[in-house]
Amino acid sequence: MNPYLAGIGLGLVLLSAFVLVGRGLGASGAFNSVVAWGVNAVAPEHAKHNEFIAGYLGDGTSSPLKSWLLFEIAGAFAGAMFSGLLAGRVRLVTEKGPRVSVRVRLLMAFLGGALMAVGAALARGCTSGQGLTGGSLLNLGSWVAMIMIFAGAYALAYFVRWQWR
């Protein structure tokens, strides 16, 4: 898709989210809600006294299904699947460089995802929440977080370029 049209479409989706539900886009909150619900199911006393987890539980009996972000994630997955099916692009494949095994690629993807999850917790939001929602609201912290994400990616690119040669 044309990146400019995709950007306009994403901006319209973000605007619609603000108008319809009064909140922007983001993903990490959905995962945090599910984790908080699971911790509360296994160790309710710990969940009640943990400030981070308690913030996602509300009254302590909340189901993660009450989090609209969970439905946002499900909708994004369903929309991506529908788009891929329409375009004939749905297939099981591991994208990797010519000198990288599938095992190394999957390990690096897992480690990168874990680092991004830690970063999302430290930054108090994922890249979509920080970059799209926080950036559109001109939050200084969101702009700093996104600048640091891009700076880190450019700095690391030199060291992982061997994967694509």
ZADO-1210 file (C-alpha; in nm, 4 decimals, padded with zeros to 6 digits):
<atoms>
<atom x="00.0000" y="00.0000" z="00.0000" code="MET" pos="1"/>
<atom x="00.1109" y="00.3536" z="-00.0586" code="ASN" pos="2"/>
<atom x="00.2711" y="00.4682" z="00.2696" code="PRO" pos="3"/>
<atom x="00.1109" y="00.8130" z="00.2486" code="TYR" pos="4"/>
<atom x="-00.2369" y="00.6656" z="00.2088" code="LEU" pos="5"/>
<atom x="-00.1659" y="00.4186" z="00.4898" code="ALA" pos="6"/>
<atom x="-00.0561" y="00.7094" z="00.7126" code="GLY" pos="7"/>
<atom x="-00.3731" y="00.9023" z="00.6347" code="ILE" pos="8"/>
<atom x="-00.5788" y="00.5906" z="00.7064" code="GLY" pos="9"/>
<atom x="-00.3993" y="00.5337" z="01.0369" code="LEU" pos="10"/>
<atom x="-00.4562" y="00.8971" z="01.1303" code="GLY" pos="11"/>
<atom x="-00.8278" y="00.8603" z="01.0569" code="LEU" pos="12"/>
<atom x="-00.8426" y="00.5434" z="01.2690" code="VAL" pos="13"/>
<atom x="-00.6711" y="00.7288" z="01.5542" code="LEU" pos="14"/>
<atom x="-00.9108" y="01.0229" z="01.5195" code="LEU" pos="15"/>
<atom x="-01.2057" y="00.7810" z="01.5170" code="SER" pos="16"/>
<atom x="-01.0765" y="00.6147" z="01.8351" code="ALA" pos="17"/>
<atom x="-01.0599" y="00.9524" z="02.0099" code="PHE" pos="18"/>
<atom x="-01.4094" y="01.0489" z="01.8917" code="VAL" pos="19"/>
<atom x="-01.5823" y="00.7135" z="01.9513" code="LEU" pos="20"/>
<atom x="-01.4221" y="00.5860" z="02.2729" code="VAL" pos="21"/>
<atom x="-01.2399" y="00.8907" z="02.4045" code="GLY" pos="22"/>
<atom x="-00.9013" y="00.7186" z="02.3985" code="ARG" pos="23"/>
<atom x="-00.6193" y="00.6678" z="02.1542" code="GLY" pos="24"/>
<atom x="-00.4568" y="00.3527" z="02.0241" code="LEU" pos="25"/>
<atom x="-00.2126" y="00.1246" z="02.2047" code="GLY" pos="26"/>
<atom x="-00.1507" y="-00.2428" z="02.2677" code="ALA" pos="27"/>
<atom x="00.0518" y="-00.3034" z="02.5827" code="SER" pos="28"/>
<atom x="-00.2386" y="-00.2166" z="02.8113" code="GLY" pos="29"/>
<atom x="-00.4330" y="-00.5166" z="02.6793" code="ALA" pos="30"/>
<atom x="-00.1533" y="-00.7559" z="02.7680" code="PHE" pos="31"/>
<atom x="-00.1122" y="-00.5891" z="03.1077" code="ASN" pos="32"/>
<atom x="-00.4837" y="-00.6374" z="03.1766" code="SER" pos="33"/>
<atom x="-00.4621" y="-01.0074" z="03.0948" code="VAL" pos="34"/>
<atom x="-00.1498" y="-01.0516" z="03.3103" code="VAL" pos="35"/>
<atom x="-00.3069" y="-00.8615" z="03.6012" code="ALA" pos="36"/>
<atom x="-00.6197" y="-01.0755" z="03.5763" code="TRP" pos="37"/>
<atom x="-00.4073" y="-01.3942" z="03.5752" code="GLY" pos="38"/>
<atom x="-00.1989" y="-01.2837" z="03.8746" code="VAL" pos="39"/>
<atom x="-00.5179" y="-01.1935" z="04.0604" code="ASN" pos="40"/>
<atom x="-00.6610" y="-01.5392" z="03.9864" code="ALA" pos="41"/>
<atom x="-00.3488" y="-01.7167" z="04.1178" code="VAL" pos="42"/>
<atom x="-00.2290" y="-01.4814" z="04.3938" code="ALA" pos="43"/>
<atom x="-00.5013" y="-01.2271" z="04.4797" code="PRO" pos="44"/>
<atom x="-00.3195" y="-01.0979" z="04.7875" code="GLU" pos="45"/>
<atom x="-00.0098" y="-01.0158" z="04.5816" code="HIS" pos="46"/>
<atom x="-00.2200" y="-00.8510" z="04.3105" code="ALA" pos="47"/>
<atom x="-00.3993" y="-00.6340" z="04.5654" code="LYS" pos="48"/>
<atom x="-00.0749" y="-00.5028" z="04.7182" code="HIS" pos="49"/>
<atom x="00.1160" y="-00.4565" z="04.3901" code="ASN" pos="50"/>
<atom x="00.0569" y="-00.0988" z="04.2769" code="GLU" pos="51"/>
<atom x="00.1171" y="-00.1740" z="03.9075" code="PHE" pos="52"/>
<atom x="-00.1154" y="-00.4752" z="03.8947" code="ILE" pos="53"/>
<atom x="-00.3820" y="-00.3174" z="04.1151" code="ALA" pos="54"/>
<atom x="-00.4082" y="-00.0289" z="03.8698" code="GLY" pos="55"/>
<atom x="-00.5293" y="-00.2698" z="03.6018" code="TYR" pos="56"/>
<atom x="-00.7726" y="-00.4547" z="03.8277" code="LEU" pos="57"/>
<atom x="-00.9955" y="-00.1658" z="03.9284" code="GLY" pos="58"/>
<atom x="-01.2397" y="-00.3163" z="04.1777" code="ASP" pos="59"/>
<atom x="-01.0416" y="-00.6412" z="04.1939" code="GLY" pos="60"/>
<atom x="-01.2971" y="-00.8546" z="04.0136" code="THR" pos="61"/>
<atom x="-01.2523" y="-00.7092" z="03.6668" code="SER" pos="62"/>
<atom x="-01.2221" y="-00.9432" z="03.3747" code="SER" pos="63"/>
<atom x="-00.9743" y="-00.8571" z="03.0982" code="PRO" pos="64"/>
<atom x="-01.2751" y="-00.8730" z="02.8671" code="LEU" pos="65"/>
<atom x="-01.3821" y="-00.5387" z="03.0152" code="LYS" pos="66"/>
<atom x="-01.0709" y="-00.3791" z="02.8659" code="SER" pos="67"/>
<atom x="-01.1500" y="-00.2244" z="02.5284" code="TRP" pos="68"/>
<atom x="-00.7812" y="-00.2597" z="02.4343" code="LEU" pos="69"/>
<atom x="-00.8229" y="-00.6381" z="02.4272" code="LEU" pos="70"/>
<atom x="-01.0885" y="-00.5977" z="02.1600" code="PHE" pos="71"/>
<atom x="-00.8656" y="-00.3497" z="01.9752" code="GLU" pos="72"/>
<atom x="-00.5924" y="-00.6163" z="01.9569" code="ILE" pos="73"/>
<atom x="-00.8412" y="-00.8830" z="01.8439" code="ALA" pos="74"/>
<atom x="-00.9765" y="-00.6436" z="01.5797" code="GLY" pos="75"/>
<atom x="-00.6282" y="-00.5573" z="01.4545" code="ALA" pos="76"/>
<atom x="-00.5463" y="-00.9273" z="01.4234" code="PHE" pos="77"/>
<atom x="-00.8753" y="-01.0032" z="01.2461" code="ALA" pos="78"/>
<atom x="-00.8328" y="-00.7050" z="01.0125" code="GLY" pos="79"/>
<atom x="-00.4768" y="-00.8027" z="00.9254" code="ALA" pos="80"/>
<atom x="-00.5839" y="-01.1615" z="00.8598" code="MET" pos="81"/>
<atom x="-00.8747" y="-01.0479" z="00.6412" code="PHE" pos="82"/>
<atom x="-00.6478" y="-00.8119" z="00.4461" code="SER" pos="83"/>
<atom x="-00.3863" y="-01.0838" z="00.3989" code="GLY" pos="84"/>
<atom x="-00.6476" y="-01.3337" z="00.2810" code="LEU" pos="85"/>
<atom x="-00.7908" y="-01.0852" z="00.0315" code="LEU" pos="86"/>
<atom x="-00.4452" y="-01.0113" z="-00.1076" code="ALA" pos="87"/>
<atom x="-00.3415" y="-01.3788" z="-00.1110" code="GLY" pos="88"/>
<atom x="-00.0465" y="-01.3153" z="00.1237" code="ARG" pos="89"/>
<atom x="-00.1309" y="-01.5550" z="00.4071" code="VAL" pos="90"/>
<atom x="00.1322" y="-01.8265" z="00.4379" code="ARG" pos="91"/>
<atom x="00.3584" y="-01.9627" z="00.7074" code="LEU" pos="92"/>
<atom x="00.7102" y="-01.8338" z="00.6424" code="VAL" pos="93"/>
<atom x="01.0022" y="-01.7071" z="00.8501" code="THR" pos="94"/>
<atom x="01.1552" y="-01.3907" z="00.7060" code="GLU" pos="95"/>
<atom x="01.5313" y="-01.3949" z="00.7552" code="LYS" pos="96"/>
<atom x="01.8594" y="-01.3016" z="00.5984" code="GLY" pos="97"/>
<atom x="02.0504" y="-01.5469" z="00.3811" code="PRO" pos="98"/>
<atom x="02.3137" y="-01.6270" z="00.6468" code="ARG" pos="99"/>
<atom x="02.0714" y="-01.6720" z="00.9376" code="VAL" pos="100"/>
<atom x="01.9057" y="-01.9969" z="01.0344" code="SER" pos="101"/>
<atom x="01.5374" y="-02.0099" z="01.1209" code="VAL" pos="102"/>
<atom x="01.6294" y="-02.0977" z="01.4785" code="ARG" pos="103"/>
<atom x="01.8566" y="-01.7925" z="01.5193" code="VAL" pos="104"/>
<atom x="01.5953" y="-01.5678" z="01.3568" code="ARG" pos="105"/>
<atom x="01.3212" y="-01.6876" z="01.5931" code="LEU" pos="106"/>
<atom x="01.5513" y="-01.6542" z="01.8953" code="LEU" pos="107"/>
<atom x="01.6440" y="-01.2979" z="01.7964" code="MET" pos="108"/>
<atom x="01.2783" y="-01.2119" z="01.7352" code="ALA" pos="109"/>
<atom x="01.1872" y="-01.3454" z="02.0806" code="PHE" pos="110"/>
<atom x="01.4692" y="-01.1530" z="02.2486" code="LEU" pos="111"/>
<atom x="01.3790" y="-00.8355" z="02.0596" code="GLY" pos="112"/>
<atom x="01.0159" y="-00.8731" z="02.1592" code="GLY" pos="113"/>
<atom x="01.1124" y="-00.9248" z="02.5222" code="ALA" pos="114"/>
<atom x="01.3292" y="-00.6110" z="02.5154" code="LEU" pos="115"/>
<atom x="01.0441" y="-00.4135" z="02.3586" code="MET" pos="116"/>
<atom x="00.8055" y="-00.5395" z="02.6298" code="ALA" pos="117"/>
<atom x="01.0447" y="-00.4226" z="02.9019" code="VAL" pos="118"/>
<atom x="01.0834" y="-00.0921" z="02.7195" code="GLY" pos="119"/>
<atom x="00.7054" y="-00.0535" z="02.6936" code="ALA" pos="120"/>
<atom x="00.6741" y="-00.1053" z="03.0681" code="ALA" pos="121"/>
<atom x="00.9503" y="00.1466" z="03.1429" code="LEU" pos="122"/>
<atom x="00.8140" y="00.4013" z="02.8942" code="ALA" pos="123"/>
<atom x="00.4597" y="00.3482" z="03.0254" code="ARG" pos="124"/>
<atom x="00.3320" y="00.2513" z="02.6838" code="GLY" pos="125"/>
<atom x="00.4133" y="00.0598" z="02.3684" code="CYS" pos="126"/>
<atom x="00.5360" y="00.2150" z="02.0465" code="THR" pos="127"/>
<atom x="00.1835" y="00.2494" z="01.9103" code="SER" pos="128"/>
<atom x="00.0602" y="00.4125" z="02.2286" code="GLY" pos="129"/>
<atom x="00.3620" y="00.6393" z="02.2594" code="GLN" pos="130"/>
<atom x="00.4140" y="00.7175" z="01.8910" code="GLY" pos="131"/>
<atom x="00.0567" y="00.7472" z="01.7708" code="LEU" pos="132"/>
<atom x="-00.1501" y="00.8514" z="02.0693" code="THR" pos="133"/>
<atom x="00.1109" y="01.0347" z="02.2769" code="GLY" pos="134"/>
<atom x="00.2743" y="01.1885" z="01.9713" code="GLY" pos="135"/>
<atom x="-00.0561" y="01.3169" z="01.8348" code="SER" pos="136"/>
<atom x="-00.1281" y="01.4760" z="02.1728" code="LEU" pos="137"/>
<atom x="00.2195" y="01.6374" z="02.1626" code="LEU" pos="138"/>
<atom x="00.3281" y="01.4675" z="02.4870" code="ASN" pos="139"/>
<atom x="00.6953" y="01.5457" z="02.5408" code="LEU" pos="140"/>
<atom x="00.7606" y="01.2050" z="02.7000" code="GLY" pos="141"/>
<atom x="00.6132" y="01.0281" z="02.3972" code="SER" pos="142"/>
<atom x="00.8296" y="01.2253" z="02.1559" code="TRP" pos="143"/>
<atom x="01.1406" y="01.1513" z="02.3649" code="VAL" pos="144"/>
<atom x="01.0490" y="00.7809" z="02.3832" code="ALA" pos="145"/>
<atom x="01.0031" y="00.7557" z="02.0047" code="MET" pos="146"/>
<atom x="01.3257" y="00.9455" z="01.9339" code="ILE" pos="147"/>
<atom x="01.5110" y="00.7049" z="02.1649" code="MET" pos="148"/>
<atom x="01.3496" y="00.4017" z="01.9974" code="ILE" pos="149"/>
<atom x="01.4644" y="00.5216" z="01.6546" code="PHE" pos="150"/>
<atom x="01.8108" y="00.6153" z="01.7863" code="ALA" pos="151"/>
<atom x="01.8467" y="00.2728" z="01.9458" code="GLY" pos="152"/>
<atom x="01.7364" y="00.0995" z="01.6260" code="ALA" pos="153"/>
<atom x="01.9844" y="00.2947" z="01.4137" code="TYR" pos="154"/>
<atom x="02.2643" y="00.2325" z="01.6642" code="ALA" pos="155"/>
<atom x="02.1912" y="-00.1419" z="01.6731" code="LEU" pos="156"/>
<atom x="02.1471" y="-00.1770" z="01.2961" code="ALA" pos="157"/>
<atom x="02.5217" y="-00.1641" z="01.2377" code="TYR" pos="158"/>
<atom x="02.5763" y="-00.4652" z="01.4653" code="PHE" pos="159"/>
<atom x="02.3019" y="-00.6858" z="01.3192" code="VAL" pos="160"/>
<atom x="02.3583" y="-00.6038" z="00.9511" code="ARG" pos="161"/>
<atom x="02.5275" y="-00.9440" z="00.9038" code="TRP" pos="162"/>
<atom x="02.1815" y="-01.1027" z="00.9090" code="GLN" pos="163"/>
<atom x="02.0946" y="-00.9483" z="00.5729" code="TRP" pos="164"/>
<atom x="02.4199" y="-00.9827" z="00.3775" code="ARG" pos="165"/>
</atoms>
